[in-house]
Amino acid sequence: LFADDDRLDALVAGASPEARAALGALAWGPPTGRVERARRDVDAASAGTPVEELLARGLLVATDAMTVVLPREVGLRQRGGRVHEAALSAAPALELTSRDPHEVDRTAAGAAFAFIRAVEDLLELWGTEPAKVLRAGGLGVRDRARASAALDIDEDRLTLVIEVASAVGLIGAGGDLDEVWLPTATFDAWLVQEPAERWVDLAQAWLTTTRVPSLAGRRDERGRTAAPLGPDLDRAAAPELRRAVLAEVTGASPGSAATPESVAARLHWFAPRRGGAERTGLVRATLREAEVIGLLGRGAAGSATGPLLAGSTEEAVSVMRRLLPTPLHHVLIQADLTAVAPGPLEGELASRLRLVADVESTGGATVYRFSDASVRRALDAGWSASELLSFLAGHSRTPVPQPLTYLVEDVARRHGRLRVGAASAYLRCDDEGTLDELVADRRSADLRLRRLAPTVAAAQATVDVVLGRLRDMGYAPAAEGPDGAVLLGRPEVKRASPRRQQPLATTPAREPSAALLDAAVRAVRAGDRALTAVKLQPDAWTGQAGHAGGPGRLARKPAADILAMLADASRSRTALWIGYVSAEGSATQRVVEPISVEGGYLSAYDHLRNEVRTFALHRITGVSAIDETAS
């Protein structure tokens, strides 16, 4: 219809000015509109509105009952062959504000130091009071609020600290069933590095991670809120966007701060079809996070940002070593039971000082407060009063004040006077000789009896075990209640629950549906696959010979071993046998083909369901390779 440009121009020229205006608005997009009864029959004579007039001339096409679309040929002709309504012959310029370069470096260094300390404080907190892992992965609201209050930072900054620490490998799921977030062994090695090296590790991890902390707290299409460390914060384009944003700011003159809108406009000019509607928001979040980490100061790039973007980590460390304050090995102890650290402390000194005192305030100087509880905490860790006072005197530029000496000695004098221990059972006998025989008898060694009084001994075994052992030894003990009375008992009578009577069928069975038959066939095939697969023994994964055929129970493995096996299998596309516990607590074993391992989840093709499924890593109890060559 529109192959002839002259005919198309005649159709447009014959339309009313209002119809041509509507056509021009649709030409530059979006080329769709909503209208009631879009598919009604109209002609040029009866058209009463501009849309009806365009429909009658074929310049608009109805795609459904409520939507009209401008045909591509009409749009191209209306735009005159142009791609953009306003021609951009050059990239838009950045809107810059001049800053003092020295002030920029000082501000960036201060932010970098504060970020390093926030990571340390968070992991020290979780090392003693771990945060729980949510069932769907991530960190719960209560644990976020507790950490935010302890670190004295807002939740947005806390999320950035958590995600960057996780990207470096300082945080991992641990516990018996990986149910809590804990510092990893990497944290201990990271702590002994100098501050400049620690900062470079954090900054590099933020530049390369696909995690976007600013998305935490948003709701998805199902109404679920994205949580820190959860699976919903991954964006593959995040590293490229961060580098592009920092490259724009770094490329400006030294000490120049750019507005987020102008940076987003330049990125849009260079890549107009990338980023989507969220690009301006992500650019703003990137600039804000870079300033919190210390890559920017007052919106301008710091001296270490350029070398870091260029991949010169040694130069970046050298620059930050010059900008960051030198760690101190001393404090100033005051008479009001406080100690002031006028700058950052050495790692070991800071760790010990946090044990014997509580952080009261942070900033340019850190104030520590001594109290009964903090001194008792040090004594519980094995310090004596003399060792504690010697440590304080050796690291204080001022003499240890008398009030602090009195506090330490008073708490030490009362410490351990009353002791608390655990005992599973106790023995009481008025005849001290009988109790002496029991404690000395080798047959009672596994009861681990300990004399508490001439007539009382504690046992590290349950009451039933103690009673049985004493009777085997020829004694006639009696169980005693909390009030000292002898407990009477008789053998427990057990009964089975009644079986339900199955109702008799009153209607003839119907022929199964096609969907039911298909599900049964897939289940049988999955069972065949599981039964015929040959599981390799755990040592076979390390390269040693031997395999065990047939199904069996998979032995539990450490989380690190499971993660390594899954990652290796996803790269080589090798099928595995896994043990999995569902959210309801039911345990299954299935054959899967891993696709990817990220964000705390395994994506794999499940032969049991005959589809690609997602498995939570902390619910995988065991993994075994499959010998594909076995018959």
C-alpha angles and dihedrals in degrees: 000000000000099000088106109069092196091057091048092050090050092053091051094044091052093056123095120264090253092053091048090051091052089048091052092050091052093045093070093042173325085048094202135082140180122236135161116260094002092176097055118126113256136165133197093259096053098037109124102176135043091251092052089048092053091046091052091052093047092244089121126040127205113228095180140348093288107027135074125188132200109235114243094238091055092049094049091050092048092051092051093229094305122134098203128038091223113039113232108200094174138023114271114258123247118254100234135192118197119236133180105263092216091052089048091054093046092050093046092048091050091051091047092052092048091049093051090050092048090055091049093048093047094052093043087054094048090045089067101023107030121203119236123249112235118236090247091042127262136074125306127237095247094052090048091052092048093050092044091054093045093050094037093228133118121261095253091058091042090055090053091050091049096047095046092047089051091049090054090051097249094122129055141156112265143158129088093310099015090263100142137052111243138170112264127229087261088070092066092052091044092054094060093056120096116263094254092056092046091052093050089052091053095044093048091049091053092049094052104035120103090212117110109203093189090069092066111113095028121122123232127217090279093054094251117142117232111237130201112268088016126125096254101073099072119115117170093207095054098095093049092048093050093051092046092051094047091044089058093050094042092048092061122086116289113280094020119137118200127207116244091236094056092047091050090048092054093047089050091052092052095043109016095170096050130084100024125212093325095060098096091048092048091048090052091048091048093054091047094049092046089055092049091050093047102250089115131036119201088344096306127105117263123229092258096052097076096051090045092053090047091054095248099134093166091058091046090052090049092051094047091045087060095045102041118079116259112256113253129220097202142062136195112244114204133200093249090072094261134118122208121209105200091201143354113322129222112269098250094043092049091049093051093045091053087055096054098035140029123242107247101177140355135205131095086346128026119225119207122196123211117212142157090268095049094047091047088051090057092047090050088054090060103267120137123217092253092049091050094049091045091052092051093046092049094054102036123092087203127057116267103263120238095243090059092048090051091048094052094045094046094050091045091051091055096037114109095005089119114038131197125200141162126256126173094201141353136217123218123188130165089209106078091192093060090051090048090055093050095050091048096044113106091213089068095050094106090056087065095217117198124191111234098168137355090272102026132070130176123223130203093216135080122271093251092052092048092049092049094048094048091050090050088053091056101261127125105220124176127211116247129210128221090268093052095254120133112257116231120206146160133206112289113251111220127203133187120235114257117264117242116243110237112233116244116252111255098180129051116257115262124229109266117254124249091251091054092049091049091051091049092051092049091049092051092048091049089050091050090051091050094045096047095044114102113221117215119226116252091256090057090067089062092053102266121130127257139074138196117225127213131030122306142145115297115231116241114258134197114267092243092056092048092050093049093050093047093048092049092048092049090055094047095036091233122162117241138193111230136183112221134186115206125218088262091056098252114141121219138170121217144164114247137174108219118226103174141349115208143124093022094302138100118218110201144150106258114212090197094060096026091228143086110275138177121236125193108237094219089060095055106100101182143001131204131177121238124232100228091185095060117099 
